[in-house]
Amino acid sequence: MIYGYIRVSTDKQTVDNQRYEIERFCSKNDIKIEQWIEETISGNKSPDKRLLGSLLTEVKRDDLIICSELSRLGRNLFMIMSILNHLMRNDVRIWTIKDNYRLGDNIQSKVLAFAFGLSAEIERDLLSQRTKEALARKRSEGKILGRPSGRKSARVKLSGNEHEILALREKQFSKSAIGRMYGVSRMTVDAFLKERC
């Protein structure tokens, strides 16, 4: 199946330009779009809150998604990387026109997969370093850190998102990817799933 994916952020923008780019590309390459997915929504919204989320669960091995550029998939790097990682794991191809990405079973995709892993590791290291520095600064200011002994909070950062998080797990999103989406660690997601879901 070949999908054309179009996203604009506001009602004031039009999908016509992206559709034209995709149709012109397909015409040149003798490709026929079998299903169009068009939506008007911010790229900051998580994929499961967009039509893109349904598409990600629907696509199968060797399907092809064509979009104008990678930024149509999401607004931030980690969201885009998590979507591309999901597609690569499921052997779904994605081609972009402006960026000229051809994600599939080739050396470029393997290099990209390595880059995803490396950048995630770098981000984890940087986050750890920033956290340690912030804690050291707070301690030097005389701040007592941590929750009082024996006390556990009833409300956590992920409270109220149980259904969304379960849906992401069903779509094979890793706990680390979910943590990045909500700004928490993998361990927080793991504990939350054990306690609340």
Backbone as CSV, one residue per row, in Angstrom:
resi,resn,N_x,N_y,N_z,CA_x,CA_y,CA_z,C_x,C_y,C_z
1,MET,0.851,-1.181,0.000,0.000,0.000,0.000,0.894,1.242,0.000
2,ILE,0.496,2.239,-0.754,1.257,3.488,-0.835,0.381,4.611,-0.283
3,TYR,0.902,5.296,0.750,0.168,6.360,1.417,0.817,7.718,1.122
4,GLY,-0.011,8.729,0.986,0.468,10.103,0.931,0.083,10.769,2.235
5,TYR,1.059,11.297,2.971,0.758,11.929,4.258,1.024,13.423,4.174
6,ILE,0.012,14.204,4.566,0.085,15.670,4.532,-0.356,16.203,5.886
7,ARG,0.422,17.145,6.430,0.012,17.804,7.674,0.331,19.288,7.605
8,VAL,-0.654,20.103,7.997,-0.417,21.533,8.195,-0.801,21.856,9.634
9,SER,-0.240,22.957,10.163,-0.428,23.266,11.580,-1.720,24.025,11.879
10,THR,-2.167,24.860,10.952,-3.347,25.690,11.227,-4.302,25.683,10.052
11,ASP,-5.524,26.126,10.327,-6.547,26.239,9.277,-6.153,27.252,8.217
12,LYS,-5.260,28.203,8.584,-4.862,29.249,7.637,-3.912,28.709,6.576
13,GLN,-3.294,27.566,6.870,-2.394,26.956,5.887,-3.187,26.000,5.008
14,THR,-2.667,25.741,3.843,-3.366,24.847,2.917,-2.548,23.592,2.651
15,VAL,-3.272,22.502,2.438,-2.598,21.234,2.141,-2.231,21.140,0.656
16,ASP,-2.719,22.096,-0.146,-2.559,22.024,-1.604,-1.109,21.950,-2.051
17,ASN,-0.227,22.748,-1.421,1.182,22.753,-1.841,1.839,21.390,-1.633
18,GLN,1.604,20.801,-0.450,2.194,19.490,-0.170,1.626,18.421,-1.103
19,ARG,0.309,18.487,-1.332,-0.318,17.506,-2.237,0.267,17.636,-3.644
20,TYR,0.450,18.870,-4.097,1.017,19.107,-5.425,2.425,18.516,-5.519
21,GLU,3.262,18.768,-4.488,4.634,18.232,-4.483,4.634,16.710,-4.574
22,ILE,3.771,16.088,-3.766,3.722,14.623,-3.735,3.208,14.076,-5.066
23,GLU,2.156,14.690,-5.609,1.598,14.219,-6.883,2.610,14.374,-8.019
24,ARG,3.346,15.494,-8.017,4.361,15.715,-9.067,5.481,14.680,-8.949
25,PHE,5.929,14.406,-7.710,6.956,13.393,-7.475,6.479,12.024,-7.952
26,CYS,5.238,11.675,-7.596,4.687,10.370,-7.972,4.553,10.239,-9.487
27,SER,4.156,11.325,-10.129,4.012,11.317,-11.584,5.361,11.053,-12.258
28,LYS,6.413,11.703,-11.763,7.759,11.527,-12.325,8.287,10.113,-12.118
29,ASN,7.871,9.486,-11.004,8.413,8.174,-10.640,7.436,7.023,-10.867
30,ASP,6.350,7.328,-11.585,5.348,6.313,-11.934,4.831,5.576,-10.685
31,ILE,4.441,6.372,-9.687,3.899,5.843,-8.429,2.476,6.345,-8.282
32,LYS,1.595,5.489,-7.752,0.206,5.902,-7.537,-0.118,5.839,-6.044
33,ILE,-0.539,6.981,-5.489,-0.955,7.026,-4.088,-2.291,6.300,-3.972
34,GLU,-2.341,5.318,-3.073,-3.576,4.540,-2.894,-4.459,5.106,-1.792
35,GLN,-3.848,5.810,-0.829,-4.648,6.423,0.235,-3.960,7.695,0.725
36,TRP,-4.752,8.770,0.832,-4.251,10.042,1.325,-4.635,10.207,2.787
37,ILE,-3.714,10.718,3.590,-3.992,11.092,4.972,-3.643,12.571,5.079
38,GLU,-4.663,13.397,5.343,-4.471,14.845,5.463,-4.984,15.281,6.817
39,GLU,-4.194,16.103,7.519,-4.666,16.603,8.801,-4.152,18.011,9.073
40,THR,-4.950,18.753,9.852,-4.591,20.097,10.284,-4.435,20.040,11.793
41,ILE,-3.188,19.936,12.235,-2.907,19.792,13.671,-1.437,20.118,13.907
42,SER,-1.130,20.586,15.088,0.254,20.921,15.421,1.127,19.678,15.436
43,GLY,2.356,19.832,14.980,3.321,18.735,15.018,3.800,18.442,16.423
44,ASN,3.462,19.320,17.395,3.826,19.072,18.794,2.943,18.001,19.431
45,LYS,1.761,17.777,18.857,0.859,16.755,19.401,1.469,15.383,19.161
46,SER,1.344,14.499,20.148,1.911,13.161,19.991,1.177,12.424,18.863
47,PRO,1.859,11.505,18.188,1.264,10.815,17.035,-0.083,10.154,17.334
48,ASP,-0.254,9.624,18.558,-1.514,8.934,18.851,-2.699,9.889,18.939
49,LYS,-2.442,11.193,19.022,-3.516,12.186,19.036,-3.770,12.739,17.635
50,ARG,-3.095,12.159,16.655,-3.238,12.602,15.262,-3.636,11.423,14.383
51,LEU,-4.026,11.721,13.173,-4.316,10.662,12.200,-3.066,9.839,11.922
52,LEU,-1.911,10.466,12.106,-0.646,9.766,11.901,-0.557,8.526,12.789
53,GLY,-1.075,8.622,14.018,-1.050,7.478,14.934,-1.803,6.289,14.372
54,SER,-2.982,6.554,13.771,-3.757,5.475,13.146,-2.992,4.882,11.977
55,LEU,-2.344,5.750,11.201,-1.565,5.281,10.063,-0.436,4.370,10.528
56,LEU,0.244,4.759,11.619,1.367,3.964,12.127,0.929,2.576,12.584
57,THR,-0.304,2.453,13.068,-0.782,1.128,13.472,-1.297,0.332,12.280
58,GLU,-1.669,1.030,11.217,-2.266,0.375,10.041,-1.229,-0.165,9.059
59,VAL,-0.095,0.530,8.936,0.888,0.156,7.923,1.480,-1.224,8.186
60,LYS,1.841,-1.881,7.080,2.407,-3.229,7.157,3.748,-3.261,6.438
61,ARG,4.421,-4.373,6.576,5.718,-4.581,5.941,5.660,-4.222,4.452
62,ASP,6.653,-3.494,3.981,6.815,-3.072,2.584,5.842,-1.988,2.140
63,ASP,4.987,-1.482,3.049,4.164,-0.325,2.701,5.081,0.875,2.526
64,LEU,4.580,1.895,1.851,5.361,3.097,1.582,4.547,4.325,1.980
65,ILE,5.169,5.214,2.753,4.559,6.508,3.092,5.388,7.579,2.403
66,ILE,4.705,8.461,1.675,5.389,9.571,1.003,4.876,10.869,1.617
67,CYS,5.806,11.721,2.051,5.414,13.044,2.551,6.405,14.077,2.024
68,SER,6.055,15.343,2.167,6.903,16.375,1.570,8.242,16.508,2.290
69,GLU,8.236,16.416,3.626,9.491,16.516,4.392,9.312,15.894,5.764
70,LEU,10.418,15.566,6.415,10.371,14.899,7.708,9.662,15.732,8.774
71,SER,9.723,17.059,8.673,9.096,17.917,9.684,7.581,17.770,9.705
72,ARG,7.010,17.174,8.667,5.564,16.929,8.653,5.190,15.845,9.669
73,LEU,6.164,14.983,10.021,5.893,13.901,10.971,5.828,14.412,12.402
74,GLY,6.601,15.446,12.720,6.617,15.966,14.083,7.469,17.208,14.175
75,ARG,7.303,17.924,15.285,7.996,19.190,15.451,9.375,19.032,16.061
76,ASN,9.575,17.968,16.882,10.891,17.844,17.504,11.601,16.567,17.043
77,LEU,12.906,16.595,17.190,13.771,15.530,16.678,13.434,14.168,17.269
78,PHE,13.199,14.124,18.587,12.970,12.825,19.215,11.646,12.202,18.779
79,MET,10.630,13.031,18.549,9.356,12.493,18.065,9.557,11.899,16.665
80,ILE,10.252,12.643,15.800,10.505,12.160,14.437,11.331,10.879,14.480
81,MET,12.364,10.862,15.327,13.214,9.674,15.430,12.421,8.466,15.912
82,SER,11.523,8.693,16.879,10.748,7.565,17.398,9.792,7.029,16.341
83,ILE,9.226,7.926,15.520,8.342,7.489,14.431,9.139,6.706,13.390
84,LEU,10.291,7.246,12.992,11.127,6.564,11.999,11.613,5.214,12.526
85,ASN,11.954,5.174,13.794,12.400,3.921,14.403,11.274,2.879,14.361
86,HIS,10.061,3.311,14.682,8.891,2.418,14.629,8.698,1.878,13.205
87,LEU,8.807,2.762,12.217,8.631,2.346,10.818,9.733,1.381,10.391
88,MET,10.967,1.666,10.799,12.081,0.789,10.424,11.927,-0.591,11.045
89,ARG,11.499,-0.635,12.323,11.316,-1.926,12.989,10.245,-2.762,12.310
90,ASN,9.275,-2.099,11.693,8.174,-2.811,11.034,8.372,-2.931,9.523
91,ASP,9.589,-2.616,9.045,9.934,-2.715,7.618,8.997,-1.913,6.730
92,VAL,8.607,-0.741,7.218,7.782,0.174,6.428,8.713,1.243,5.862
93,ARG,8.559,1.531,4.585,9.406,2.525,3.935,8.764,3.908,4.055
94,ILE,9.608,4.945,4.168,9.108,6.313,4.123,10.041,7.123,3.242
95,TRP,9.447,7.854,2.318,10.207,8.703,1.414,9.754,10.141,1.603
96,THR,10.718,11.056,1.616,10.363,12.472,1.655,10.901,13.137,0.402
97,ILE,10.227,14.185,0.002,10.572,14.823,-1.267,11.634,15.910,-1.071
98,LYS,11.388,16.864,-0.182,12.340,17.963,0.009,13.648,17.479,0.615
99,ASP,13.564,16.602,1.646,14.773,16.112,2.308,15.460,15.011,1.506
100,ASN,14.724,14.403,0.585,15.219,13.296,-0.228,15.652,12.095,0.615
101,TYR,14.879,11.804,1.688,15.120,10.616,2.500,14.451,9.419,1.857
102,ARG,15.144,8.293,1.877,14.584,7.032,1.404,14.840,6.007,2.496
103,LEU,13.917,5.906,3.423,14.087,5.012,4.558,13.540,3.645,4.212
104,GLY,14.383,2.641,4.232,13.966,1.287,3.890,15.067,0.310,4.236
105,ASP,15.166,-0.770,3.488,16.174,-1.794,3.763,17.420,-1.506,2.938
106,ASN,18.150,-0.460,3.336,19.362,-0.091,2.605,20.402,0.441,3.584
107,ILE,21.570,0.757,3.092,22.661,1.185,3.960,22.336,2.512,4.630
108,GLN,21.645,3.420,3.913,21.281,4.712,4.495,20.412,4.507,5.741
109,SER,19.467,3.574,5.664,18.580,3.298,6.790,19.357,2.709,7.962
110,LYS,20.320,1.837,7.657,21.115,1.237,8.724,21.971,2.292,9.421
111,VAL,22.531,3.210,8.635,23.317,4.306,9.210,22.417,5.187,10.071
112,LEU,21.215,5.457,9.560,20.258,6.281,10.296,19.865,5.604,11.611
113,ALA,19.661,4.294,11.582,19.317,3.557,12.797,20.447,3.683,13.817
114,PHE,21.702,3.593,13.335,22.852,3.768,14.220,22.859,5.180,14.798
115,ALA,22.572,6.177,13.951,22.539,7.575,14.399,21.460,7.778,15.453
116,PHE,20.289,7.143,15.268,19.216,7.239,16.256,19.702,6.744,17.611
117,GLY,20.301,5.573,17.596,20.784,4.989,18.841,21.846,5.852,19.495
118,LEU,22.769,6.362,18.687,23.858,7.191,19.198,23.329,8.496,19.777
119,SER,22.424,9.168,19.061,21.912,10.448,19.553,21.084,10.257,20.812
120,ALA,20.365,9.144,20.919,19.590,8.871,22.133,20.544,8.666,23.311
121,GLU,21.653,7.970,23.058,22.636,7.736,24.114,23.288,9.046,24.547
122,ILE,23.616,9.907,23.577,24.210,11.211,23.892,23.231,12.043,24.717
123,GLU,21.967,12.033,24.315,20.945,12.787,25.043,20.812,12.277,26.479
124,ARG,20.836,10.965,26.664,20.763,10.398,28.012,21.951,10.859,28.859
125,ASP,23.165,10.832,28.254,24.361,11.258,28.972,24.289,12.739,29.353
126,LEU,23.837,13.574,28.407,23.724,15.007,28.676,22.697,15.279,29.774
127,LEU,21.582,14.572,29.715,20.536,14.732,30.722,21.059,14.339,32.096
128,SER,21.779,13.231,32.155,22.357,12.770,33.413,23.346,13.795,33.955
129,GLN,24.181,14.331,33.067,25.181,15.315,33.476,24.497,16.583,34.000
130,ARG,23.466,17.074,33.291,22.748,18.278,33.723,22.072,18.046,35.075
131,THR,21.507,16.852,35.253,20.829,16.527,36.517,21.822,16.533,37.668
132,LYS,22.972,15.885,37.465,23.993,15.831,38.521,24.481,17.232,38.884
133,GLU,24.688,18.083,37.875,25.152,19.449,38.114,24.105,20.249,38.902
134,ALA,22.842,20.090,38.525,21.766,20.821,39.206,21.636,20.362,40.662
135,LEU,21.739,19.053,40.886,21.652,18.527,42.252,22.829,19.010,43.103
136,ALA,24.031,19.025,42.517,25.210,19.488,43.244,25.052,20.964,43.623
137,ARG,24.512,21.766,42.724,24.293,23.190,42.997,23.294,23.360,44.137
138,LYS,22.184,22.599,44.104,21.158,22.686,45.146,21.743,22.293,46.506
139,ARG,22.559,21.216,46.514,23.177,20.771,47.773,24.111,21.850,48.321
140,SER,24.885,22.481,47.421,25.826,23.519,47.865,25.090,24.737,48.424
141,GLU,23.825,24.920,48.001,23.012,26.023,48.523,22.319,25.630,49.831
142,GLY,22.553,24.384,50.304,21.979,23.928,51.555,20.589,23.328,51.440
143,LYS,20.132,23.101,50.234,18.796,22.529,50.006,18.804,21.044,50.348
144,ILE,17.787,20.593,51.087,17.642,19.168,51.382,16.832,18.560,50.250
145,LEU,17.406,17.567,49.614,16.794,16.998,48.417,15.998,15.738,48.728
146,GLY,15.000,15.477,47.903,14.245,14.233,47.997,12.980,14.371,48.819
147,ARG,12.155,13.372,48.723,10.889,13.301,49.441,11.175,12.923,50.892
148,PRO,10.376,13.435,51.824,10.579,13.027,53.216,10.512,11.508,53.343
149,SER,11.294,10.977,54.251,11.406,9.532,54.429,10.043,8.871,54.636
150,GLY,9.817,7.769,53.897,8.600,6.982,54.040,7.364,7.563,53.378
151,ARG,7.503,8.617,52.607,6.348,9.277,52.005,6.343,9.052,50.500
152,LYS,5.170,8.771,49.941,5.046,8.538,48.503,3.934,9.424,47.953
153,SER,4.183,10.110,46.863,3.195,11.022,46.290,2.071,10.248,45.607
154,ALA,0.838,10.734,45.803,-0.323,10.089,45.166,-0.408,10.481,43.701
155,ARG,0.083,11.663,43.383,0.010,12.146,41.999,1.420,12.225,41.435
156,VAL,1.602,11.659,40.247,2.905,11.719,39.580,2.742,12.431,38.248
157,LYS,3.851,12.718,37.607,3.834,13.502,36.377,2.989,12.855,35.272
158,LEU,2.891,11.535,35.279,2.156,10.825,34.221,0.675,10.610,34.553
159,SER,0.241,11.037,35.750,-1.151,10.845,36.157,-2.106,11.448,35.126
160,GLY,-3.170,10.705,34.831,-4.157,11.168,33.859,-3.852,10.749,32.430
161,ASN,-2.693,10.142,32.210,-2.290,9.731,30.859,-2.286,8.210,30.706
162,GLU,-2.946,7.503,31.609,-2.904,6.042,31.610,-3.318,5.453,30.258
163,HIS,-4.441,5.935,29.717,-4.954,5.374,28.451,-3.996,5.632,27.289
164,GLU,-3.448,6.846,27.235,-2.513,7.188,26.155,-1.253,6.329,26.234
165,ILE,-0.756,6.160,27.456,0.485,5.392,27.639,0.263,3.923,27.300
166,LEU,-0.876,3.373,27.707,-1.186,1.985,27.341,-1.319,1.835,25.834
167,ALA,-1.935,2.832,25.171,-2.084,2.789,23.708,-0.713,2.828,23.031
168,LEU,0.203,3.652,23.549,1.558,3.722,22.987,2.289,2.389,23.163
169,ARG,2.122,1.745,24.326,2.765,0.450,24.540,2.213,-0.594,23.583
170,GLU,0.884,-0.537,23.325,0.277,-1.481,22.384,0.810,-1.267,20.973
171,LYS,1.206,-0.020,20.676,1.769,0.296,19.356,3.268,0.040,19.308
172,GLN,3.785,-0.648,20.332,5.188,-1.070,20.415,6.169,0.082,20.669
173,PHE,5.684,1.222,21.219,6.603,2.283,21.604,7.360,1.803,22.838
174,SER,8.661,2.025,22.860,9.456,1.599,24.005,9.177,2.515,25.197
175,LYS,9.515,2.035,26.391,9.331,2.847,27.593,10.213,4.092,27.522
176,SER,11.389,3.965,26.922,12.282,5.119,26.768,11.652,6.173,25.857
177,ALA,11.053,5.724,24.745,10.419,6.662,23.806,9.242,7.367,24.471
178,ILE,8.447,6.625,25.234,7.312,7.219,25.949,7.825,8.232,26.967
179,GLY,8.894,7.861,27.663,9.489,8.777,28.635,9.916,10.082,27.996
180,ARG,10.536,10.012,26.805,10.959,11.232,26.104,9.750,12.086,25.728
181,MET,8.658,11.446,25.310,7.457,12.201,24.922,6.870,12.984,26.099
182,TYR,6.954,12.397,27.297,6.354,13.027,28.479,7.388,13.719,29.371
183,GLY,8.645,13.689,28.964,9.682,14.369,29.731,10.042,13.684,31.045
184,VAL,9.964,12.343,31.051,10.339,11.569,32.242,11.297,10.456,31.823
185,SER,11.850,9.774,32.819,12.793,8.692,32.508,12.053,7.396,32.182
186,ARG,12.794,6.453,31.593,12.247,5.129,31.313,11.806,4.454,32.603
187,MET,12.574,4.638,33.676,12.239,4.013,34.955,10.920,4.559,35.517
188,THR,10.656,5.853,35.301,9.393,6.446,35.753,8.228,5.817,35.007
189,VAL,8.403,5.642,33.691,7.349,5.002,32.886,7.131,3.575,33.358
190,ASP,8.223,2.859,33.596,8.141,1.467,34.047,7.391,1.371,35.383
191,ALA,7.758,2.218,36.335,7.104,2.212,37.656,5.639,2.594,37.533
192,PHE,5.357,3.579,36.673,3.979,4.035,36.474,3.114,2.913,35.905
193,LEU,3.651,2.183,34.927,2.904,1.071,34.323,2.634,-0.019,35.362
194,LYS,3.611,-0.292,36.211,3.436,-1.345,37.225,2.409,-0.947,38.281
195,GLU,2.417,0.345,38.661,1.555,0.792,39.758,0.147,1.187,39.303
196,ARG,0.049,1.825,38.120,-1.226,2.451,37.749,-1.978,1.743,36.634
197,CYS,-1.283,0.979,35.805,-1.945,0.424,34.606,-2.088,-1.085,34.720
